[in-house]
Amino acid sequence: MTDEELWLRARDGDPGAEEDLIKRYTVTVRMCARPYFLAGGDSEDLTQEGLLGLLSALRHFDPQRDVSFKTYAERCINSRLVSAVRVASRFKHKPLNDSISFESPQFDERQILSTGNLRDPEEMVITRELTEELQAALDAKLSDLERRVLDLYLEGLPYTDIAERNGISVKSVDNAVQRIRRKLTDQSIRR
């Protein structure tokens, strides 16, 4: 029986015909999936995506068009695989894209919570707890001057303004910032 004949029987409600088509094309799905890599997934995930493409071909094939079922099915399978790889790769660098640098003036809990990077209450609580832990570790490690310098630095003030507000030299501000950076990278502050 040809693919088109099986497709007609499947369209008319014969579940055995649909199952036969799926069995017939499972090897094709695996062959189409072989060259792709799915970030955060494995080859079986790609096979599943390919099978979804095959089901799409079963549902949308039009015998009136001048194309065979095999050609149409391969096109649907490959299209589904490419879409799956694209979607997976968008989230590949999510942890890096959602991170917040200590060196930017945006490191402020209010800013973090208002940016929309946190999508659920659990993330918000965890971020708040991590911020509090970091703040406690910093309070234990930083001197009063270093805390004041860090606060003003995180507000985005230039060294000259920080020096003026604290009655110290610009070089003292730079030294304080360097000490803060060293203390932030110190093993005792890391979790």
N, CA and C of each residue as an Amber inpcrd file, in Angstrom:
protein
   573
   0.8500000  -1.1720000   0.0000000   0.0000000   0.0000000   0.0000000
   0.9070000   1.2500000   0.0000000   0.5810000   2.2460000  -0.8140000
   1.3900000   3.4660000  -0.8980000   1.1190000   4.3650000   0.3140000
   2.0120000   5.3290000   0.4860000   1.8390000   6.2890000   1.5810000
   0.5440000   7.0640000   1.4300000   0.2360000   7.4500000   0.1990000
  -0.9650000   8.2340000  -0.0470000  -2.2290000   7.4240000   0.2590000
  -2.2130000   6.1300000  -0.0850000  -3.3590000   5.2750000   0.2150000
  -3.5210000   5.1060000   1.7280000  -2.4070000   4.8960000   2.4260000
  -2.4660000   4.7990000   3.8890000  -2.9680000   6.1060000   4.4960000
  -2.5210000   7.2160000   3.9440000  -2.9540000   8.5200000   4.4600000
  -4.4640000   8.6820000   4.2790000  -4.9930000   8.2820000   3.1070000
  -6.4410000   8.3820000   2.8700000  -7.2160000   7.5410000   3.8830000
  -6.7300000   6.3400000   4.1540000  -7.4060000   5.4800000   5.1430000
  -7.3240000   6.1020000   6.5340000  -6.1510000   6.6840000   6.8750000
  -5.9990000   7.3340000   8.1880000  -6.9340000   8.5370000   8.2860000
  -7.0330000   9.3030000   7.2130000  -7.9200000  10.4740000   7.2030000
  -9.3760000  10.0550000   7.4030000  -9.7320000   8.9000000   6.8730000
 -11.0970000   8.4040000   7.0000000 -11.3610000   7.7320000   8.3450000
 -10.3710000   7.7620000   9.2400000 -10.5970000   7.2810000  10.5960000
 -10.0190000   5.9220000  10.9250000  -9.2130000   5.3640000  10.0690000
  -8.6100000   4.0580000  10.3310000  -7.3560000   4.2480000  11.1940000
  -7.4360000   3.9300000  12.5040000  -6.2690000   4.1390000  13.3670000
  -5.1000000   3.2300000  12.9880000  -5.3750000   2.0810000  12.4430000
  -4.3040000   1.1770000  12.0240000  -3.4870000   1.7640000  10.8870000
  -4.1290000   2.4820000   9.9820000  -3.4160000   3.0970000   8.8660000
  -2.4930000   4.2060000   9.3710000  -2.9900000   4.9890000  10.3010000
  -2.1520000   6.0620000  10.8770000  -0.9530000   5.4510000  11.6030000
  -1.1960000   4.3910000  12.3450000  -0.1060000   3.7250000  13.0630000
   0.9170000   3.1480000  12.0910000   0.4430000   2.5720000  10.9840000
   1.3600000   2.0340000   9.9740000   2.2260000   3.1350000   9.3710000
   1.6240000   4.2970000   9.1040000   2.4000000   5.4160000   8.5600000
   3.4630000   5.8930000   9.5540000   3.0760000   5.9610000  10.8070000
   4.0360000   6.4010000  11.8300000   5.1830000   5.3980000  11.9320000
   4.8820000   4.1060000  11.9330000   5.9340000   3.0870000  11.9770000
   6.8270000   3.1780000  10.7450000   6.2170000   3.4030000   9.6050000
   6.9570000   3.4850000   8.3560000   7.9360000   4.6580000   8.3610000
   7.5740000   5.7430000   9.0100000   8.3910000   6.9670000   8.9800000
   9.2410000   7.1850000  10.2360000   9.2090000   6.2830000  11.1740000
  10.0230000   6.4440000  12.3850000  11.5110000   6.4610000  12.0480000
  11.9420000   5.6260000  11.1360000  13.3460000   5.6220000  10.7250000
  13.6940000   6.9560000  10.0520000  12.7930000   7.4670000   9.2360000
  13.0180000   8.7610000   8.5820000  13.1460000   9.8670000   9.6170000
  12.3040000   9.8200000  10.6420000  12.3790000  10.8190000  11.7160000
  13.7430000  10.7590000  12.3880000  14.2020000   9.5660000  12.7160000
  15.5110000   9.4200000  13.3720000  16.6490000   9.9110000  12.4660000
  16.5510000   9.6270000  11.1840000  17.5850000  10.0800000  10.2550000
  17.5810000  11.6040000  10.1240000  16.4120000  12.1970000  10.1190000
  16.3150000  13.6610000  10.0310000  16.8320000  14.3160000  11.3070000
  16.6290000  13.6750000  12.4480000  17.0300000  14.2520000  13.7410000
  18.5190000  14.1020000  14.0090000  19.1610000  13.1500000  13.3750000
  20.5630000  12.8370000  13.6630000  21.5090000  14.0380000  13.5710000
  21.4250000  14.9000000  12.5560000  22.4220000  15.9860000  12.4760000
  22.1950000  17.1530000  13.4440000  21.0860000  17.1620000  14.1500000
  20.7630000  18.2940000  15.0130000  21.2180000  18.0670000  16.4490000
  21.4250000  19.1870000  17.1550000  21.7690000  19.1610000  18.5750000
  20.7740000  20.0410000  19.3070000  20.1830000  19.5170000  20.3540000
  19.1870000  20.2470000  21.1260000  19.7990000  20.6400000  22.4620000
  19.9950000  21.9470000  22.6650000  20.5700000  22.4380000  23.9230000
  19.6610000  22.0350000  25.0760000  20.2070000  21.3490000  26.0520000
  19.4260000  20.9230000  27.2040000  18.6030000  19.6750000  26.9450000
  18.7950000  19.0280000  25.8140000  18.0200000  17.8360000  25.4950000
  18.9300000  16.7310000  24.9950000  18.3160000  15.6470000  24.5420000
  19.1040000  14.5530000  23.9840000  18.4740000  14.1010000  22.6750000
  19.0250000  13.0630000  22.0890000  18.5510000  12.6150000  20.7750000
  17.1050000  12.1330000  20.8290000  16.6910000  11.5820000  21.9510000
  15.3050000  11.1130000  22.0690000  14.3260000  12.2920000  22.0470000
  14.7320000  13.4180000  22.6360000  13.8950000  14.6220000  22.5810000
  13.7260000  15.0930000  21.1410000  14.8070000  15.0220000  20.3860000
  14.7230000  15.4020000  18.9690000  13.8320000  14.4440000  18.1910000
  13.9260000  13.1760000  18.5090000  13.0620000  12.1990000  17.8460000
  11.5920000  12.5040000  18.1340000  11.2960000  12.8430000  19.3790000
   9.9230000  13.1940000  19.7370000   9.4420000  14.4110000  18.9600000
  10.3160000  15.4210000  18.8310000   9.9580000  16.6100000  18.0500000
   9.7100000  16.2420000  16.5930000  10.5560000  15.3550000  16.0580000
  10.3720000  14.8970000  14.6830000   9.0560000  14.1610000  14.5020000
   8.6820000  13.3550000  15.4930000   7.3960000  12.6540000  15.4220000
   6.2210000  13.6290000  15.4610000   6.3860000  14.7190000  16.2080000
   5.3420000  15.7540000  16.1960000   5.2290000  16.3840000  14.8080000
   6.3760000  16.5540000  14.1440000   6.3550000  17.0520000  12.7700000
   5.6520000  16.0730000  11.8420000   5.8780000  14.7840000  12.0620000
   5.2020000  13.7580000  11.2600000   3.6930000  13.7990000  11.4910000
   3.2800000  13.9470000  12.7440000   1.8400000  14.0520000  13.0290000
   1.2350000  15.2880000  12.3580000   1.9930000  16.3610000  12.3220000
   1.5280000  17.5580000  11.6270000   1.3400000  17.2560000  10.1410000
   2.2660000  16.5040000   9.5700000   2.1380000  16.1220000   8.1590000
   0.8910000  15.2670000   7.9430000   0.6310000  14.3570000   8.8680000
  -0.5680000  13.5190000   8.7580000  -1.8480000  14.3570000   8.7900000
  -1.8410000  15.3980000   9.5970000  -3.0450000  16.2240000   9.7680000
  -3.2540000  17.2220000   8.6260000  -2.1480000  17.6800000   8.0170000
  -2.2690000  18.7860000   7.0630000  -1.9210000  18.4370000   5.6210000
  -1.6030000  17.1920000   5.3460000  -1.2720000  16.7970000   3.9750000
  -2.4680000  17.0280000   3.0550000  -2.1650000  17.5600000   1.8800000
  -3.2130000  17.8110000   0.8870000  -2.8340000  17.0700000  -0.3910000
  -3.5410000  15.9890000  -0.7150000  -3.1840000  15.2060000  -1.9050000
  -3.4410000  15.9720000  -3.2140000  -4.1950000  17.0550000  -3.1590000
  -4.4690000  17.8460000  -4.3640000  -3.2250000  18.6030000  -4.8440000
  -2.3090000  18.8540000  -3.9240000  -1.0640000  19.5260000  -4.3200000
  -0.1580000  18.5300000  -5.0170000   0.7170000  19.0210000  -5.8050000
   1.5880000  18.1650000  -6.5990000   2.8530000  17.8020000  -5.8230000
   2.6610000  17.1380000  -4.6780000   3.7830000  16.7160000  -3.8550000
   3.4170000  15.3850000  -3.1880000   4.4240000  14.5180000  -3.0640000
   4.1630000  13.2150000  -2.4510000   4.0850000  13.3700000  -0.9280000
   3.4590000  12.3840000  -0.2770000   3.3760000  12.4180000   1.1770000
   4.7720000  12.3680000   1.7880000   5.6570000  11.5660000   1.1960000
   7.0130000  11.4310000   1.7330000   7.7260000  12.7850000   1.7540000
   7.6530000  13.5200000   0.6420000   8.3050000  14.8280000   0.5620000
   7.7080000  15.7910000   1.5880000   6.3850000  15.7800000   1.6770000
   5.7000000  16.6800000   2.6080000   6.0520000  16.3180000   4.0630000
   6.0690000  15.0220000   4.3610000   6.3820000  14.5680000   5.7230000
   7.8100000  14.9600000   6.1010000   8.7670000  14.7390000   5.2040000
  10.1560000  15.1080000   5.5000000  10.2810000  16.6090000   5.7420000
   9.5460000  17.3760000   4.9590000   9.5750000  18.8350000   5.1340000
   9.0160000  19.2320000   6.5070000   7.8950000  18.6360000   6.9100000
   7.2900000  18.9290000   8.2190000   8.2010000  18.4860000   9.3650000
   8.8080000  17.3310000   9.2190000   9.7040000  16.8110000  10.2590000
  10.8980000  17.7550000  10.4280000  11.5460000  18.0990000   9.3230000
  12.7080000  18.9940000   9.3980000  12.3310000  20.3660000   9.9290000
  11.1910000  20.8580000   9.5250000  10.7420000  22.1670000  10.0060000
  10.5360000  22.1440000  11.5150000   9.9340000  21.0950000  12.0220000
   9.7000000  20.9640000  13.4620000  11.0240000  20.8440000  14.2200000
  11.9780000  20.1060000  13.6630000  13.2850000  19.9480000  14.3040000
  14.0290000  21.2830000  14.3700000  14.0150000  22.0210000  13.2780000
  14.6930000  23.3230000  13.2510000  14.0440000  24.2660000  14.2620000
  12.7240000  24.2580000  14.3300000  12.0250000  25.1090000  15.3050000
  12.3990000  24.7420000  16.7340000  12.4620000  23.4570000  17.0190000
  12.8150000  23.0060000  18.3730000  14.2270000  23.4310000  18.7410000
  15.1640000  23.3070000  17.8050000  16.5490000  23.7010000  18.0650000
  16.6310000  25.2070000  18.2870000  15.9190000  25.9690000  17.4920000
  15.9240000  27.4340000  17.6670000  15.3690000  27.8380000  19.0210000
  14.2560000  27.2540000  19.4050000  13.6520000  27.5940000  20.6940000
  14.5930000  27.2240000  21.8390000  15.1990000  26.0520000  21.7620000
  16.1140000  25.6180000  22.8230000  17.3340000  26.5190000  22.9050000
  17.8290000  26.9780000  21.7730000  19.0330000  27.7980000  21.7960000
  18.7550000  29.2030000  22.3140000  17.5170000  29.6550000  22.2640000
  17.1920000  30.9640000  22.8280000  17.4260000  30.9850000  24.3260000
  17.2060000  29.8770000  24.9830000  17.3330000  29.8070000  26.4300000
  18.7040000  29.2950000  26.8710000  19.5740000  29.0370000  25.9060000
  20.8800000  28.4780000  26.2000000  21.6850000  29.3650000  27.1410000
  21.6430000  30.6840000  26.9230000  22.4290000  31.6020000  27.7300000
  21.5820000  32.3390000  28.7520000  20.4150000  31.8300000  29.0860000
  19.5120000  32.5050000  30.0130000  20.1680000  32.8440000  31.3510000
  20.9130000  31.9260000  31.9790000  21.5360000  32.2980000  33.2520000
  22.4960000  33.4800000  33.1180000  23.2150000  33.5380000  32.0070000
  24.1230000  34.6600000  31.8030000  23.3580000  35.9460000  31.5080000
  22.2950000  35.8370000  30.7370000  21.5350000  37.0310000  30.3680000
  20.7600000  37.6080000  31.5320000  20.3820000  36.7810000  32.4850000
  19.6070000  37.2540000  33.6290000  20.4770000  37.6170000  34.8210000
  21.7930000  37.4450000  34.7020000  22.6560000  37.7470000  35.8320000
  22.8300000  39.2460000  35.9960000  23.2510000  39.6340000  37.1680000
  23.4290000  41.0430000  37.4860000  24.8590000  41.2380000  37.9550000
  25.5510000  42.1830000  37.3550000  26.9400000  42.4380000  37.6870000
  27.0390000  43.2860000  38.9400000  28.0110000  42.9580000  39.8100000
  28.2620000  43.7860000  40.9870000  28.8950000  45.1170000  40.6000000
  29.4490000  45.1740000  39.4070000  30.1350000  46.3830000  38.9850000
  29.2060000  47.3980000  38.3480000  27.9590000  47.0530000  38.1450000
  27.0540000  48.0090000  37.5220000  26.2370000  48.7210000  38.5920000
  25.8240000  49.9320000  38.2990000  25.0220000  50.6560000  39.2800000
  23.6220000  50.0760000  39.4350000  23.2650000  49.0740000  38.6560000
  21.9230000  48.5090000  38.7490000  21.7810000  47.4490000  39.8290000
  22.8490000  47.1550000  40.5900000  22.7400000  46.1230000  41.6110000
  22.0140000  46.6860000  42.8240000  20.7190000  46.5600000  42.7710000
  19.8580000  47.0480000  43.8310000  18.6370000  46.1320000  43.8390000
  18.2650000  45.6190000  44.9830000  17.1650000  44.6550000  45.0510000
  15.8900000  45.2160000  44.4350000  15.6140000  46.5020000  44.6950000
  14.3960000  47.0870000  44.1110000  14.4770000  47.0530000  42.5920000
  15.6520000  47.3150000  42.0600000  15.8460000  47.2900000  40.6160000
  15.6760000  45.8630000  40.0870000  16.2400000  44.8880000  40.8110000
  16.1480000  43.4960000  40.3880000  14.6910000  43.0680000  40.3210000
  13.9420000  43.3830000  41.3510000  12.5590000  42.9280000  41.4100000
  11.6760000  43.6460000  40.4050000  12.0680000  44.8220000  39.9590000
  11.2220000  45.5600000  39.0270000  11.5970000  45.3180000  37.5720000
  12.7060000  44.6180000  37.3050000  13.1330000  44.4330000  35.9220000
  12.3350000  43.3600000  35.2030000  11.6410000  42.5080000  35.9300000
  10.8880000  41.4500000  35.2810000  11.7260000  40.2060000  35.0350000
  13.0050000  40.2030000  35.4690000  13.8280000  39.0130000  35.2940000
  13.3140000  37.8710000  36.1570000  12.6530000  38.1870000  37.2370000
  12.1450000  37.1510000  38.1280000  10.6980000  36.8740000  37.7630000
  10.4190000  35.6250000  37.4310000   9.1260000  35.3020000  36.8580000
   8.1290000  34.7100000  37.8500000   8.5940000  34.2580000  38.9790000
   7.6390000  33.6940000  39.9210000   8.0320000  34.0480000  41.3520000
   7.0970000  33.9090000  42.2640000   7.3720000  34.2770000  43.6570000
   8.5340000  33.5170000  44.2720000   8.7060000  32.2550000  43.8950000
   9.8090000  31.4720000  44.4440000  11.1480000  32.0930000  44.0680000
  11.2950000  32.5050000  42.7990000  12.5280000  33.1590000  42.3720000
  12.7470000  34.4520000  43.1420000  11.6740000  35.1890000  43.3970000
  11.7890000  36.4510000  44.1160000  12.2840000  36.2130000  45.5420000
  11.7340000  35.2080000  46.2080000  12.1400000  34.8970000  47.5810000
  13.5950000  34.4390000  47.6110000  13.9570000  33.5600000  46.6850000
  15.3380000  33.0660000  46.6390000  16.2990000  34.2170000  46.3830000
  15.9540000  35.0980000  45.4470000  16.8220000  36.2370000  45.1550000
  16.9330000  37.1610000  46.3590000  15.8310000  37.3960000  47.0350000
  15.8620000  38.2520000  48.2240000  16.7520000  37.6280000  49.2960000
  16.6220000  36.3010000  49.5080000  17.4480000  35.6200000  50.5060000
  18.9230000  35.6680000  50.1320000  19.2310000  35.4490000  48.8590000
  20.6270000  35.5150000  48.4220000  21.1810000  36.9280000  48.5900000
  20.3630000  37.9250000  48.3120000  20.7880000  39.3140000  48.4840000
  21.0630000  39.5960000  49.9510000  20.1870000  39.1060000  50.8210000
  20.3900000  39.3140000  52.2630000  21.6470000  38.5880000  52.7470000
  21.8830000  37.3690000  52.2470000  23.0960000  36.6360000  52.6190000
  24.3390000  37.3860000  52.1650000  24.3080000  37.8880000  50.9400000
  25.4430000  38.6380000  50.4260000  25.6610000  39.9040000  51.2350000
  24.5640000  40.5850000  51.5530000  24.6740000  41.8160000  52.3360000
  25.2630000  41.5260000  53.7150000  24.8290000  40.4380000  54.3500000
  25.3610000  40.0760000  55.6680000  26.8480000  39.7390000  55.5610000
  27.2290000  39.0060000  54.5150000  28.6370000  38.6660000  54.3290000
  29.4650000  39.9210000  54.0740000  28.9110000  40.8300000  53.2860000
  29.6190000  42.0850000  53.0290000  29.7490000  42.9140000  54.2950000
  28.6670000  42.9980000  55.0850000  28.7140000  43.7700000  56.3260000
  29.7830000  43.2300000  57.2740000  29.9510000  41.9160000  57.2750000
  30.9540000  41.3150000  58.1450000  32.3780000  41.5820000  57.6420000
  32.5340000  41.7480000  56.3490000  33.8670000  41.8910000  55.7650000
  34.2860000  43.3360000  55.5170000  33.3240000  44.2330000  55.2490000
  33.6650000  45.5900000  54.8400000  33.7500000  46.5430000  56.0340000
  34.6630000  47.4790000  55.9240000  34.7490000  48.5420000  56.9280000
  33.6460000  49.5610000  56.6600000  33.4590000  50.5010000  57.6050000
  32.4410000  51.5380000  57.4200000  32.7070000  52.3360000  56.1490000
  33.9430000  52.7240000  55.9280000  34.2860000  53.4920000  54.7280000
  33.9840000  52.6810000  53.4720000  34.3570000  51.4010000  53.4650000
  34.1100000  50.5520000  52.2970000  32.6200000  50.4070000  52.0320000
  31.7990000  50.2730000  53.0670000  30.3410000  50.1990000  52.8890000
  29.8060000  51.4750000  52.2590000  30.2530000  52.6310000  52.7670000
  29.7860000  53.9170000  52.2150000  30.2220000  54.0560000  50.7550000
  31.4770000  53.7040000  50.4690000  31.9880000  53.7890000  49.0980000
  31.1910000  52.8570000  48.1870000  30.9380000  51.6270000  48.6320000
  30.1830000  50.6660000  47.8270000  28.7740000  51.1810000  47.5420000
  28.1020000  51.7010000  48.5600000  26.7530000  52.2240000  48.3510000
  26.7310000  53.3220000  47.2940000  27.6690000  54.2460000  47.3840000
  27.7150000  55.3470000  46.4200000  28.1510000  54.8570000  45.0400000
  29.0610000  53.9030000  45.0170000  29.5200000  53.3230000  43.7530000
  28.3620000  52.6230000  43.0350000  27.5690000  51.8930000  43.8080000
  26.4300000  51.1890000  43.2120000  25.3280000  52.1410000  42.7740000
  25.3110000  53.3400000  43.3140000  24.3740000  54.3560000  42.8400000
  24.8220000  54.9520000  41.5160000  26.0590000  54.6340000  41.1300000
  26.5570000  55.1110000  39.8520000  27.3550000  56.3970000  39.9330000
  27.7250000  56.8150000  41.1240000  28.4910000  58.0480000  41.2680000
  29.9350000  57.8420000  40.8300000  30.5320000  58.8550000  40.2120000
  31.9490000  58.7550000  39.8470000  32.8420000  58.8660000  41.0840000
  34.0820000  58.4310000  40.9530000  35.0210000  58.4490000  42.0720000
  35.1450000  59.8460000  42.6870000  35.1390000  60.8720000  41.8530000
  35.3110000  62.2400000  42.3850000  34.1810000  62.6050000  43.3330000
  32.9450000  62.2700000  42.9740000  31.8010000  62.5720000  43.8460000
  31.8490000  61.7460000  45.1290000  32.2410000  60.4700000  45.0070000
  32.3460000  59.6100000  46.1880000  33.4080000  60.1800000  47.1340000
  34.5450000  60.6090000  46.5660000  35.6220000  61.1790000  47.3790000
  35.1470000  62.4450000  48.0820000  34.4430000  63.2990000  47.3620000
  33.9580000  64.5630000  47.9340000  32.9750000  64.3100000  49.0700000
  32.0600000  63.3910000  48.8970000  31.0500000  63.1010000  49.9310000
  31.6620000  62.4870000  51.1900000  32.7690000  61.7780000  51.0380000
  33.3970000  61.1220000  52.1910000  34.6010000  61.8830000  52.7260000
  34.9630000  62.9860000  52.0770000  36.0930000  63.7840000  52.5300000
  37.4250000  63.0600000  52.4110000  37.5650000  62.2670000  51.3370000
  38.8050000  61.5330000  51.1070000  39.2770000  61.7980000  49.6870000
  40.4570000  61.3120000  49.3510000  40.9920000  61.5190000  48.0010000
  40.4000000  60.4970000  47.0310000  40.4990000  60.8180000  45.7450000
  40.0360000  59.9050000  44.7040000  40.8260000  58.6000000  44.7700000
  42.1090000  58.6940000  45.0710000  42.9320000  57.4990000  45.1940000
  42.4530000  56.6040000  46.3310000  42.0040000  57.1940000  47.4280000
  41.4600000  56.4090000  48.5450000  40.1850000  55.6940000  48.1260000
  39.3600000  56.3630000  47.3070000  38.1390000  55.7220000  46.7900000
  38.5210000  54.5310000  45.9210000  39.4910000  54.7310000  45.0180000
  39.9250000  53.6470000  44.1400000  40.4780000  52.4810000  44.9590000
  41.2740000  52.7860000  45.9800000  41.8000000  51.7220000  46.8440000
  40.6790000  50.9740000  47.5450000  39.6670000  51.7010000  48.0190000
  38.5270000  51.0700000  48.7030000  37.7750000  50.1550000  47.7400000
  37.5650000  50.6240000  46.5020000  36.8650000  49.8040000  45.5000000
  37.6680000  48.5460000  45.2080000  38.9680000  48.6540000  45.1020000
  39.8130000  47.4780000  44.8510000  39.7350000  46.4870000  46.0150000
  39.7440000  46.9960000  47.2430000  39.6120000  46.1050000  48.4180000
  38.2520000  45.4100000  48.4070000  37.2000000  46.1630000  48.0690000
  35.8480000  45.5830000  48.0110000  35.8200000  44.4580000  46.9850000
  36.3860000  44.6900000  45.8140000  36.4090000  43.6550000  44.7680000
  37.1470000  42.4040000  45.2440000  38.2890000  42.6020000  45.9020000
  39.0360000  41.4530000  46.4220000  38.2030000  40.6950000  47.4440000
  37.5210000  41.4400000  48.3070000  36.7050000  40.7870000  49.3380000
  35.5100000  40.0580000  48.7210000  34.9810000  40.5850000  47.6250000
  33.8650000  39.9210000  46.9510000  34.3000000  38.6060000  46.3000000
  35.5200000  38.5480000  45.8560000  36.0070000  37.3210000  45.2420000
  36.6310000  36.3670000  46.2410000  36.7590000  36.7910000  47.4740000
  37.3240000  35.9630000  48.5310000  36.4380000  34.7450000  48.7580000
  37.0720000  33.6040000  48.9800000  36.3270000  32.3570000  49.1980000
  35.3480000  32.4630000  50.3790000  35.6480000  33.2610000  51.3600000
  34.7860000  33.2990000  52.5480000  33.4380000  33.9500000  52.2680000
  33.3100000  34.7120000  51.1740000  32.0200000  35.3200000  50.8520000
  31.2090000  34.4020000  49.9620000  31.8710000  33.5620000  49.2000000
  31.1460000  32.6530000  48.3120000  30.4060000  31.6240000  49.1340000
  29.3140000  31.1550000  48.5710000  28.5250000  30.1580000  49.2810000
  29.1400000  28.8040000  49.1700000
